Structure formats: C-alpha cells, structure tokens
Amino acid sequence: MPIIKLENASLAFGHVALLDHVEFLLDVGERVALVGRNGAGKSSLLRIMGGLASLDDGERWVAPSARIAYVAQEPEFDAGLDVYAAVAQGLGDEARALARYHAAMVAVAAEASPAALAALEAAQQAMESGAVWTVNSRIEQALQRLGLDGNGKLDALSGGGKKRVALARALVAEPDVLLLDEPTNHLDVDGIVWLEELIRAYRGAVVVVTHDRAFLDAVATRVSELDRGRLTDFPGNFSAYQTRKAEMLAVEEKHQARFDKFLAQEEVWIRKGVEARRTRNEGRVLRLESLRRERAARRDRQGAVNFS
C-alpha cells in the first residue's frame, strides 16, 4: 500500500534537471536506498518527500494522516536547549509543556527555592492531561535507547551525539515514514550497528541517502538510482544493485564496442571521401556527427554509476 507517491515530478537547478518527470512510489514497510552521484539531487528529492521543498512541476501525494520525520545530514537545533527539550521538539504542541516541566524539575533539583517549587507546581498543572504523561514516557524511552542524558546540553555534544539527538527527536513522534540524509555521519561503529538494527526492526517505511555501502547492504530492500533527473529501481540491497548494474554495463560495453567499430568505418569513409571527391554525401556526414554525439553520451552514462 503506497504511503508517498510522486507523479511527473520535475525540479531544476538553473538549467540542470535534478528531477525530469520522475515517478516514485513508497510502500509501507519498504526500506529504500537513494543513490547517485554527488549533486544529482538526492537530498532535494528527500526533502520533497518530507514536504520541506516544493516541485517545479508534478504532484506529491501522501497518505492521509501519515506522519513523516526527516533527519537532516547536519541537524539544526534551537540555541540553548538541553537534550530532553530538543527531543521533545518532535512532538509539536505537547513539547512546550514537557520542556517546561523538565526544566522546572532540573531547577528544583539544583535549588528547591520557593520560586522553583512554584514553577514546578505550575508545570505539573499544565501536564494534567494523561496523554502528555504518556508522551513523556516515550521521550524517556527514546533517551534510554540512544544512550542520551536528558539533562545534558546540546552545545557540549559531539557530532555523533547531536546525530543521536536528531534521531531520537524523529523517532519519538512514532512516524510512518522516516527520511534519513547521511544518518551514519559522525556515528561510531557501535552507533551504526545500533541504527542498522533499529531500521531493520522499524515497521514504517524508510528512505535513506548515504555513501556508506555496508550500511545500505544491511538495511535496504530496494535501491533507487538517481541519474541526470531519472530514477531507476533495483530490487534488493546494495550488493544486488551492484551485481545488476555490472550486468547492465557489460551489455552496454558490448553495444559500445560494436558502435565504435561502425563509427570507425564511417570515419574512414569520410576521410576517403574528402580525398577522392570534391562533394560528399552530406546525409552520411550528418549521421556521423550524430553518432559521435551518441558515443559521448554513452560514455557519460557509463561513468555515472561510479558515485562517491
């Protein structure tokens, strides 16, 4: 059952087409690896799926009431937050009450002054809803799973620590779709293994952009290759994609060899024609120029798969 669908999706950067009338379908439970050369538009496509960027043309459809969480390559947070408040931001309106309550608890623990106690009482009254307490439990569980100290300051965290906070902020909302842009950046080996296990057990749909091929091998059920505005799907993990791509390139190389041989014969004819006649078969000359352009395009396509 589809949860995100793009139809006739087009997006350009200047005169360069990043998406050229693309069709994309994401089903519930899929784990899609989005691959391609640097600058191909993978991050832009991910943001469009998340509703954070707009198409130049085409349509984006999302299943009714579907929740989508996006984790950027370099997560951004409001200044001065502690870890708990940053994770709570993933909960929308409920986050403010939770953040005030957590801050009041920290203040009372530091100094149980009348003002601090009054602030805590007011925060508790604002959290009378049972739903808010349930959400607080989800935040605590997320912090525990990711090994985060809710009282810690974001400014004191490493890049890996901030990436864990961003993942916790996304997961605590219990999204139906998880969009991850370079999620393994800044994570150590243990963190990457933990993330692999989390994604494999995740019941929602996942789309991930990363250059970590071992990570893609561990989590992907489909690979979508973005190359000069076009999307091509390959079932299976990254190794299956590489095998299928190698087979396609081998066939392309055979066609290229035959093409080059024919082109060489045509070029010999042109040279002989120049030597033997004042006039040439202009139609054949034009065809030769077209063949030369096609050869250049073929070689460009062959180089496109070696993304870094």
DRENKEKE-102698 format. One record per residue (C-alpha): residue number from 1; residue in three letters; chain; z, y, x. Coordinates in nm, 3 decimals, always signed. Layout:
<recs>
num=NUM residu=ALA chaine=A w=Z v=Y u=X
...
</recs>
This chain:
<recs>
num=1 residu=MET chaine=A w=+0.000 v=+0.000 u=+0.000
num=2 residu=PRO chaine=A w=-0.102 v=+0.336 u=+0.156
num=3 residu=ILE chaine=A w=+0.160 v=+0.597 u=+0.227
num=4 residu=ILE chaine=A w=-0.057 v=+0.852 u=+0.414
num=5 residu=LYS chaine=A w=-0.431 v=+0.898 u=+0.375
num=6 residu=LEU chaine=A w=-0.675 v=+1.140 u=+0.540
num=7 residu=GLU chaine=A w=-1.022 v=+1.179 u=+0.392
num=8 residu=ASN chaine=A w=-1.313 v=+1.361 u=+0.557
num=9 residu=ALA chaine=A w=-1.059 v=+1.523 u=+0.790
num=10 residu=SER chaine=A w=-1.205 v=+1.788 u=+1.021
num=11 residu=LEU chaine=A w=-1.036 v=+2.003 u=+1.284
num=12 residu=ALA chaine=A w=-1.191 v=+2.205 u=+1.566
num=13 residu=PHE chaine=A w=-1.055 v=+2.389 u=+1.868
num=14 residu=GLY chaine=A w=-1.311 v=+2.658 u=+1.932
num=15 residu=HIS chaine=A w=-1.645 v=+2.475 u=+1.946
num=16 residu=VAL chaine=A w=-1.482 v=+2.139 u=+2.024
num=17 residu=ALA chaine=A w=-1.439 v=+1.899 u=+1.730
num=18 residu=LEU chaine=A w=-1.100 v=+1.727 u=+1.756
num=19 residu=LEU chaine=A w=-1.149 v=+1.555 u=+1.419
num=20 residu=ASP chaine=A w=-1.503 v=+1.506 u=+1.295
num=21 residu=HIS chaine=A w=-1.488 v=+1.395 u=+0.928
num=22 residu=VAL chaine=A w=-1.221 v=+1.135 u=+1.008
num=23 residu=GLU chaine=A w=-1.088 v=+0.873 u=+0.766
num=24 residu=PHE chaine=A w=-0.736 v=+0.742 u=+0.828
num=25 residu=LEU chaine=A w=-0.511 v=+0.515 u=+0.622
num=26 residu=LEU chaine=A w=-0.148 v=+0.428 u=+0.698
num=27 residu=ASP chaine=A w=+0.010 v=+0.141 u=+0.506
num=28 residu=VAL chaine=A w=+0.379 v=+0.072 u=+0.452
num=29 residu=GLY chaine=A w=+0.522 v=-0.129 u=+0.741
num=30 residu=GLU chaine=A w=+0.238 v=-0.057 u=+0.985
num=31 residu=ARG chaine=A w=+0.308 v=+0.045 u=+1.344
num=32 residu=VAL chaine=A w=+0.004 v=+0.236 u=+1.468
num=33 residu=ALA chaine=A w=-0.055 v=+0.341 u=+1.828
num=34 residu=LEU chaine=A w=-0.275 v=+0.651 u=+1.851
num=35 residu=VAL chaine=A w=-0.456 v=+0.650 u=+2.187
num=36 residu=GLY chaine=A w=-0.723 v=+0.859 u=+2.357
num=37 residu=ARG chaine=A w=-0.794 v=+1.089 u=+2.647
num=38 residu=ASN chaine=A w=-0.574 v=+1.392 u=+2.718
num=39 residu=GLY chaine=A w=-0.686 v=+1.678 u=+2.498
num=40 residu=ALA chaine=A w=-0.854 v=+1.450 u=+2.244
num=41 residu=GLY chaine=A w=-0.634 v=+1.583 u=+1.963
num=42 residu=LYS chaine=A w=-0.378 v=+1.304 u=+1.922
num=43 residu=SER chaine=A w=-0.077 v=+1.537 u=+1.889
num=44 residu=SER chaine=A w=-0.269 v=+1.760 u=+1.649
num=45 residu=LEU chaine=A w=-0.351 v=+1.459 u=+1.432
num=46 residu=LEU chaine=A w=+0.014 v=+1.352 u=+1.436
num=47 residu=ARG chaine=A w=+0.125 v=+1.699 u=+1.323
num=48 residu=ILE chaine=A w=-0.133 v=+1.697 u=+1.044
num=49 residu=MET chaine=A w=+0.005 v=+1.364 u=+0.920
num=50 residu=GLY chaine=A w=+0.351 v=+1.522 u=+0.915
num=51 residu=GLY chaine=A w=+0.234 v=+1.830 u=+0.725
num=52 residu=LEU chaine=A w=+0.311 v=+2.057 u=+1.021
num=53 residu=ALA chaine=A w=-0.052 v=+2.159 u=+1.078
num=54 residu=SER chaine=A w=-0.350 v=+2.206 u=+0.848
num=55 residu=LEU chaine=A w=-0.701 v=+2.065 u=+0.847
num=56 residu=ASP chaine=A w=-1.007 v=+2.287 u=+0.871
num=57 residu=ASP chaine=A w=-1.166 v=+2.067 u=+0.607
num=58 residu=GLY chaine=A w=-1.091 v=+1.743 u=+0.423
num=59 residu=GLU chaine=A w=-0.783 v=+1.618 u=+0.240
num=60 residu=ARG chaine=A w=-0.439 v=+1.485 u=+0.332
num=61 residu=TRP chaine=A w=-0.261 v=+1.269 u=+0.076
num=62 residu=VAL chaine=A w=+0.099 v=+1.147 u=+0.095
num=63 residu=ALA chaine=A w=+0.260 v=+0.901 u=-0.145
num=64 residu=PRO chaine=A w=+0.487 v=+1.075 u=-0.400
num=65 residu=SER chaine=A w=+0.847 v=+1.121 u=-0.279
num=66 residu=ALA chaine=A w=+0.762 v=+0.975 u=+0.064
num=67 residu=ARG chaine=A w=+0.989 v=+1.110 u=+0.339
num=68 residu=ILE chaine=A w=+0.824 v=+1.185 u=+0.675
num=69 residu=ALA chaine=A w=+1.011 v=+1.251 u=+1.000
num=70 residu=TYR chaine=A w=+0.839 v=+1.393 u=+1.309
num=71 residu=VAL chaine=A w=+0.981 v=+1.378 u=+1.662
num=72 residu=ALA chaine=A w=+0.803 v=+1.618 u=+1.896
num=73 residu=GLN chaine=A w=+0.724 v=+1.546 u=+2.260
num=74 residu=GLU chaine=A w=+0.969 v=+1.821 u=+2.360
num=75 residu=PRO chaine=A w=+1.222 v=+1.855 u=+2.072
num=76 residu=GLU chaine=A w=+1.349 v=+2.201 u=+1.982
num=77 residu=PHE chaine=A w=+1.695 v=+2.284 u=+1.850
num=78 residu=ASP chaine=A w=+1.875 v=+2.596 u=+1.738
num=79 residu=ALA chaine=A w=+2.078 v=+2.759 u=+2.012
num=80 residu=GLY chaine=A w=+2.449 v=+2.686 u=+2.042
num=81 residu=LEU chaine=A w=+2.459 v=+2.366 u=+1.835
num=82 residu=ASP chaine=A w=+2.672 v=+2.066 u=+1.912
num=83 residu=VAL chaine=A w=+2.521 v=+1.718 u=+1.883
num=84 residu=TYR chaine=A w=+2.665 v=+1.650 u=+1.537
num=85 residu=ALA chaine=A w=+2.522 v=+1.970 u=+1.389
num=86 residu=ALA chaine=A w=+2.182 v=+1.903 u=+1.548
num=87 residu=VAL chaine=A w=+2.164 v=+1.554 u=+1.397
num=88 residu=ALA chaine=A w=+2.282 v=+1.686 u=+1.059
num=89 residu=GLN chaine=A w=+1.983 v=+1.922 u=+1.051
num=90 residu=GLY chaine=A w=+1.773 v=+1.623 u=+0.948
num=91 residu=LEU chaine=A w=+1.947 v=+1.624 u=+0.610
num=92 residu=GLY chaine=A w=+1.838 v=+1.959 u=+0.470
num=93 residu=ASP chaine=A w=+2.082 v=+2.134 u=+0.234
num=94 residu=GLU chaine=A w=+2.359 v=+1.882 u=+0.293
num=95 residu=ALA chaine=A w=+2.352 v=+1.962 u=+0.665
num=96 residu=ARG chaine=A w=+2.521 v=+2.301 u=+0.632
num=97 residu=ALA chaine=A w=+2.830 v=+2.166 u=+0.455
num=98 residu=LEU chaine=A w=+2.857 v=+1.881 u=+0.703
num=99 residu=ALA chaine=A w=+2.817 v=+2.112 u=+1.003
num=100 residu=ARG chaine=A w=+3.089 v=+2.348 u=+0.875
num=101 residu=TYR chaine=A w=+3.325 v=+2.058 u=+0.813
num=102 residu=HIS chaine=A w=+3.264 v=+1.911 u=+1.159
num=103 residu=ALA chaine=A w=+3.314 v=+2.249 u=+1.328
num=104 residu=ALA chaine=A w=+3.639 v=+2.301 u=+1.134
num=105 residu=MET chaine=A w=+3.765 v=+1.959 u=+1.243
num=106 residu=VAL chaine=A w=+3.690 v=+2.039 u=+1.608
num=107 residu=ALA chaine=A w=+3.867 v=+2.375 u=+1.577
num=108 residu=VAL chaine=A w=+4.179 v=+2.220 u=+1.427
num=109 residu=ALA chaine=A w=+4.186 v=+1.955 u=+1.698
num=110 residu=ALA chaine=A w=+4.178 v=+2.229 u=+1.960
num=111 residu=GLU chaine=A w=+4.440 v=+2.451 u=+1.789
num=112 residu=ALA chaine=A w=+4.598 v=+2.390 u=+1.449
num=113 residu=SER chaine=A w=+4.634 v=+2.758 u=+1.368
num=114 residu=PRO chaine=A w=+4.670 v=+2.880 u=+1.006
num=115 residu=ALA chaine=A w=+4.317 v=+3.022 u=+1.018
num=116 residu=ALA chaine=A w=+4.172 v=+2.694 u=+1.147
num=117 residu=LEU chaine=A w=+4.358 v=+2.491 u=+0.886
num=118 residu=ALA chaine=A w=+4.238 v=+2.725 u=+0.610
num=119 residu=ALA chaine=A w=+3.879 v=+2.689 u=+0.732
num=120 residu=LEU chaine=A w=+3.914 v=+2.311 u=+0.731
num=121 residu=GLU chaine=A w=+4.051 v=+2.312 u=+0.375
num=122 residu=ALA chaine=A w=+3.761 v=+2.528 u=+0.257
num=123 residu=ALA chaine=A w=+3.512 v=+2.296 u=+0.429
num=124 residu=GLN chaine=A w=+3.672 v=+1.993 u=+0.264
num=125 residu=GLN chaine=A w=+3.643 v=+2.152 u=-0.079
num=126 residu=ALA chaine=A w=+3.274 v=+2.221 u=-0.016
num=127 residu=MET chaine=A w=+3.232 v=+1.850 u=+0.054
num=128 residu=GLU chaine=A w=+3.382 v=+1.721 u=-0.271
num=129 residu=SER chaine=A w=+3.054 v=+1.551 u=-0.358
num=130 residu=GLY chaine=A w=+3.067 v=+1.179 u=-0.280
num=131 residu=ALA chaine=A w=+2.703 v=+1.196 u=-0.169
num=132 residu=VAL chaine=A w=+2.795 v=+1.431 u=+0.116
num=133 residu=TRP chaine=A w=+3.060 v=+1.190 u=+0.244
num=134 residu=THR chaine=A w=+2.801 v=+0.910 u=+0.235
num=135 residu=VAL chaine=A w=+2.565 v=+1.122 u=+0.441
num=136 residu=ASN chaine=A w=+2.845 v=+1.194 u=+0.688
num=137 residu=SER chaine=A w=+2.886 v=+0.820 u=+0.734
num=138 residu=ARG chaine=A w=+2.513 v=+0.790 u=+0.810
num=139 residu=ILE chaine=A w=+2.540 v=+1.059 u=+1.077
num=140 residu=GLU chaine=A w=+2.836 v=+0.886 u=+1.240
num=141 residu=GLN chaine=A w=+2.647 v=+0.556 u=+1.244
num=142 residu=ALA chaine=A w=+2.341 v=+0.721 u=+1.399
num=143 residu=LEU chaine=A w=+2.552 v=+0.882 u=+1.670
num=144 residu=GLN chaine=A w=+2.715 v=+0.548 u=+1.748
num=145 residu=ARG chaine=A w=+2.385 v=+0.359 u=+1.761
num=146 residu=LEU chaine=A w=+2.235 v=+0.609 u=+2.004
num=147 residu=GLY chaine=A w=+2.548 v=+0.641 u=+2.215
num=148 residu=LEU chaine=A w=+2.592 v=+1.013 u=+2.141
num=149 residu=ASP chaine=A w=+2.910 v=+1.221 u=+2.137
num=150 residu=GLY chaine=A w=+2.901 v=+1.438 u=+1.825
num=151 residu=ASN chaine=A w=+3.128 v=+1.696 u=+1.990
num=152 residu=GLY chaine=A w=+2.901 v=+1.734 u=+2.293
num=153 residu=LYS chaine=A w=+2.694 v=+2.049 u=+2.343
num=154 residu=LEU chaine=A w=+2.316 v=+2.021 u=+2.341
num=155 residu=ASP chaine=A w=+2.284 v=+2.259 u=+2.635
num=156 residu=ALA chaine=A w=+2.476 v=+2.013 u=+2.853
num=157 residu=LEU chaine=A w=+2.248 v=+1.716 u=+2.776
num=158 residu=SER chaine=A w=+1.971 v=+1.581 u=+2.993
num=159 residu=GLY chaine=A w=+1.613 v=+1.546 u=+2.867
num=160 residu=GLY chaine=A w=+1.686 v=+1.186 u=+2.770
num=161 residu=GLY chaine=A w=+1.999 v=+1.290 u=+2.582
num=162 residu=LYS chaine=A w=+1.809 v=+1.553 u=+2.385
num=163 residu=LYS chaine=A w=+1.538 v=+1.300 u=+2.300
num=164 residu=ARG chaine=A w=+1.808 v=+1.066 u=+2.163
num=165 residu=VAL chaine=A w=+1.946 v=+1.352 u=+1.951
num=166 residu=ALA chaine=A w=+1.595 v=+1.419 u=+1.815
num=167 residu=LEU chaine=A w=+1.553 v=+1.051 u=+1.728
num=168 residu=ALA chaine=A w=+1.894 v=+1.047 u=+1.557
num=169 residu=ARG chaine=A w=+1.801 v=+1.360 u=+1.359
num=170 residu=ALA chaine=A w=+1.484 v=+1.187 u=+1.238
num=171 residu=LEU chaine=A w=+1.644 v=+0.851 u=+1.159
num=172 residu=VAL chaine=A w=+1.946 v=+0.983 u=+0.970
num=173 residu=ALA chaine=A w=+1.714 v=+1.108 u=+0.694
num=174 residu=GLU chaine=A w=+1.601 v=+0.746 u=+0.642
num=175 residu=PRO chaine=A w=+1.229 v=+0.839 u=+0.640
num=176 residu=ASP chaine=A w=+0.947 v=+0.627 u=+0.505
num=177 residu=VAL chaine=A w=+0.721 v=+0.738 u=+0.791
num=178 residu=LEU chaine=A w=+0.826 v=+0.801 u=+1.150
num=179 residu=LEU chaine=A w=+0.586 v=+1.005 u=+1.365
num=180 residu=LEU chaine=A w=+0.667 v=+0.990 u=+1.737
num=181 residu=ASP chaine=A w=+0.497 v=+1.203 u=+2.005
num=182 residu=GLU chaine=A w=+0.566 v=+1.060 u=+2.352
num=183 residu=PRO chaine=A w=+0.903 v=+0.912 u=+2.245
num=184 residu=THR chaine=A w=+0.973 v=+0.742 u=+2.579
num=185 residu=ASN chaine=A w=+0.958 v=+1.066 u=+2.779
num=186 residu=HIS chaine=A w=+1.294 v=+1.126 u=+2.951
num=187 residu=LEU chaine=A w=+1.434 v=+0.788 u=+2.838
num=188 residu=ASP chaine=A w=+1.562 v=+0.539 u=+3.093
num=189 residu=VAL chaine=A w=+1.475 v=+0.169 u=+3.079
num=190 residu=ASP chaine=A w=+1.771 v=+0.085 u=+2.853
num=191 residu=GLY chaine=A w=+1.674 v=+0.366 u=+2.618
num=192 residu=ILE chaine=A w=+1.314 v=+0.245 u=+2.597
num=193 residu=VAL chaine=A w=+1.424 v=-0.112 u=+2.524
num=194 residu=TRP chaine=A w=+1.657 v=+0.016 u=+2.253
num=195 residu=LEU chaine=A w=+1.373 v=+0.219 u=+2.098
num=196 residu=GLU chaine=A w=+1.138 v=-0.081 u=+2.103
num=197 residu=GLU chaine=A w=+1.396 v=-0.289 u=+1.915
num=198 residu=LEU chaine=A w=+1.459 v=-0.012 u=+1.666
num=199 residu=ILE chaine=A w=+1.088 v=+0.032 u=+1.585
num=200 residu=ARG chaine=A w=+1.025 v=-0.343 u=+1.551
num=201 residu=ALA chaine=A w=+1.312 v=-0.365 u=+1.302
num=202 residu=TYR chaine=A w=+1.213 v=-0.046 u=+1.119
num=203 residu=ARG chaine=A w=+1.095 v=-0.110 u=+0.763
num=204 residu=GLY chaine=A w=+0.895 v=+0.210 u=+0.727
num=205 residu=ALA chaine=A w=+0.560 v=+0.300 u=+0.881
num=206 residu=VAL chaine=A w=+0.536 v=+0.430 u=+1.237
num=207 residu=VAL chaine=A w=+0.265 v=+0.625 u=+1.420
num=208 residu=VAL chaine=A w=+0.325 v=+0.674 u=+1.790
num=209 residu=VAL chaine=A w=+0.146 v=+0.867 u=+2.064
num=210 residu=THR chaine=A w=+0.240 v=+0.761 u=+2.416
num=211 residu=HIS chaine=A w=+0.091 v=+0.680 u=+2.755
num=212 residu=ASP chaine=A w=+0.349 v=+0.401 u=+2.801
num=213 residu=ARG chaine=A w=+0.123 v=+0.098 u=+2.762
num=214 residu=ALA chaine=A w=+0.405 v=-0.156 u=+2.792
num=215 residu=PHE chaine=A w=+0.583 v=+0.021 u=+2.506
num=216 residu=LEU chaine=A w=+0.268 v=+0.006 u=+2.292
num=217 residu=ASP chaine=A w=+0.231 v=-0.363 u=+2.372
num=218 residu=ALA chaine=A w=+0.583 v=-0.422 u=+2.242
num=219 residu=VAL chaine=A w=+0.561 v=-0.228 u=+1.914
num=220 residu=ALA chaine=A w=+0.204 v=-0.172 u=+1.792
num=221 residu=THR chaine=A w=+0.039 v=-0.371 u=+1.515
num=222 residu=ARG chaine=A w=-0.277 v=-0.156 u=+1.523
num=223 residu=VAL chaine=A w=-0.442 v=+0.075 u=+1.776
num=224 residu=SER chaine=A w=-0.643 v=+0.377 u=+1.661
num=225 residu=GLU chaine=A w=-0.857 v=+0.530 u=+1.935
num=226 residu=LEU chaine=A w=-0.945 v=+0.898 u=+1.900
num=227 residu=ASP chaine=A w=-1.257 v=+0.982 u=+2.100
num=228 residu=ARG chaine=A w=-1.450 v=+1.307 u=+2.057
num=229 residu=GLY chaine=A w=-1.347 v=+1.354 u=+1.699
num=230 residu=ARG chaine=A w=-1.396 v=+0.995 u=+1.582
num=231 residu=LEU chaine=A w=-1.131 v=+0.731 u=+1.507
num=232 residu=THR chaine=A w=-1.189 v=+0.361 u=+1.575
num=233 residu=ASP chaine=A w=-0.935 v=+0.098 u=+1.470
num=234 residu=PHE chaine=A w=-0.844 v=-0.217 u=+1.664
num=235 residu=PRO chaine=A w=-0.603 v=-0.470 u=+1.511
num=236 residu=GLY chaine=A w=-0.314 v=-0.595 u=+1.723
num=237 residu=ASN chaine=A w=-0.120 v=-0.447 u=+2.013
num=238 residu=PHE chaine=A w=-0.243 v=-0.259 u=+2.318
num=239 residu=SER chaine=A w=-0.338 v=-0.573 u=+2.513
num=240 residu=ALA chaine=A w=-0.556 v=-0.688 u=+2.223
num=241 residu=TYR chaine=A w=-0.715 v=-0.343 u=+2.218
num=242 residu=GLN chaine=A w=-0.789 v=-0.359 u=+2.591
num=243 residu=THR chaine=A w=-0.948 v=-0.705 u=+2.555
num=244 residu=ARG chaine=A w=-1.167 v=-0.598 u=+2.264
num=245 residu=LYS chaine=A w=-1.261 v=-0.273 u=+2.438
num=246 residu=ALA chaine=A w=-1.358 v=-0.462 u=+2.755
num=247 residu=GLU chaine=A w=-1.584 v=-0.689 u=+2.549
num=248 residu=MET chaine=A w=-1.748 v=-0.388 u=+2.386
num=249 residu=LEU chaine=A w=-1.802 v=-0.225 u=+2.725
num=250 residu=ALA chaine=A w=-1.955 v=-0.543 u=+2.867
num=251 residu=VAL chaine=A w=-2.210 v=-0.546 u=+2.585
num=252 residu=GLU chaine=A w=-2.269 v=-0.173 u=+2.635
num=253 residu=GLU chaine=A w=-2.329 v=-0.228 u=+3.007
num=254 residu=LYS chaine=A w=-2.596 v=-0.489 u=+2.934
num=255 residu=HIS chaine=A w=-2.769 v=-0.250 u=+2.698
num=256 residu=GLN chaine=A w=-2.732 v=+0.023 u=+2.960
num=257 residu=ALA chaine=A w=-2.896 v=-0.191 u=+3.228
num=258 residu=ARG chaine=A w=-3.197 v=-0.262 u=+3.005
num=259 residu=PHE chaine=A w=-3.210 v=+0.103 u=+2.908
num=260 residu=ASP chaine=A w=-3.203 v=+0.218 u=+3.272
num=261 residu=LYS chaine=A w=-3.485 v=-0.024 u=+3.362
num=262 residu=PHE chaine=A w=-3.703 v=+0.106 u=+3.082
num=263 residu=LEU chaine=A w=-3.622 v=+0.467 u=+3.174
num=264 residu=ALA chaine=A w=-3.716 v=+0.399 u=+3.539
num=265 residu=GLN chaine=A w=-4.054 v=+0.262 u=+3.427
num=266 residu=GLU chaine=A w=-4.115 v=+0.573 u=+3.217
num=267 residu=GLU chaine=A w=-4.028 v=+0.798 u=+3.511
num=268 residu=VAL chaine=A w=-4.275 v=+0.609 u=+3.733
num=269 residu=TRP chaine=A w=-4.544 v=+0.666 u=+3.468
num=270 residu=ILE chaine=A w=-4.463 v=+1.038 u=+3.460
num=271 residu=ARG chaine=A w=-4.492 v=+1.069 u=+3.839
num=272 residu=LYS chaine=A w=-4.822 v=+0.879 u=+3.844
num=273 residu=GLY chaine=A w=-4.948 v=+1.085 u=+3.552
num=274 residu=VAL chaine=A w=-4.881 v=+1.407 u=+3.743
num=275 residu=GLU chaine=A w=-5.070 v=+1.278 u=+4.045
num=276 residu=ALA chaine=A w=-5.367 v=+1.134 u=+3.852
num=277 residu=ARG chaine=A w=-5.428 v=+1.380 u=+3.569
num=278 residu=ARG chaine=A w=-5.406 v=+1.749 u=+3.500
num=279 residu=THR chaine=A w=-5.273 v=+1.681 u=+3.150
num=280 residu=ARG chaine=A w=-5.008 v=+1.433 u=+3.041
num=281 residu=ASN chaine=A w=-4.911 v=+1.254 u=+2.722
num=282 residu=GLU chaine=A w=-4.670 v=+1.524 u=+2.600
num=283 residu=GLY chaine=A w=-4.517 v=+1.295 u=+2.336
num=284 residu=ARG chaine=A w=-4.425 v=+1.044 u=+2.603
num=285 residu=VAL chaine=A w=-4.281 v=+1.319 u=+2.822
num=286 residu=LEU chaine=A w=-4.063 v=+1.443 u=+2.537
num=287 residu=ARG chaine=A w=-3.945 v=+1.089 u=+2.473
num=288 residu=LEU chaine=A w=-3.847 v=+1.057 u=+2.838
num=289 residu=GLU chaine=A w=-3.635 v=+1.371 u=+2.816
num=290 residu=SER chaine=A w=-3.467 v=+1.230 u=+2.506
num=291 residu=LEU chaine=A w=-3.396 v=+0.904 u=+2.688
num=292 residu=ARG chaine=A w=-3.240 v=+1.089 u=+2.979
num=293 residu=ARG chaine=A w=-3.004 v=+1.271 u=+2.742
num=294 residu=GLU chaine=A w=-2.915 v=+0.943 u=+2.573
num=295 residu=ARG chaine=A w=-2.833 v=+0.785 u=+2.910
num=296 residu=ALA chaine=A w=-2.597 v=+1.073 u=+2.993
num=297 residu=ALA chaine=A w=-2.427 v=+1.032 u=+2.654
num=298 residu=ARG chaine=A w=-2.386 v=+0.657 u=+2.706
num=299 residu=ARG chaine=A w=-2.221 v=+0.707 u=+3.044
num=300 residu=ASP chaine=A w=-1.990 v=+0.966 u=+2.894
num=301 residu=ARG chaine=A w=-1.886 v=+0.719 u=+2.623
num=302 residu=GLN chaine=A w=-1.809 v=+0.455 u=+2.883
num=303 residu=GLY chaine=A w=-1.579 v=+0.692 u=+3.067
num=304 residu=ALA chaine=A w=-1.399 v=+0.791 u=+2.750
num=305 residu=VAL chaine=A w=-1.179 v=+0.480 u=+2.734
num=306 residu=ASN chaine=A w=-1.010 v=+0.542 u=+3.067
num=307 residu=PHE chaine=A w=-0.745 v=+0.775 u=+2.929
num=308 residu=SER chaine=A w=-0.444 v=+0.857 u=+3.143
</recs>
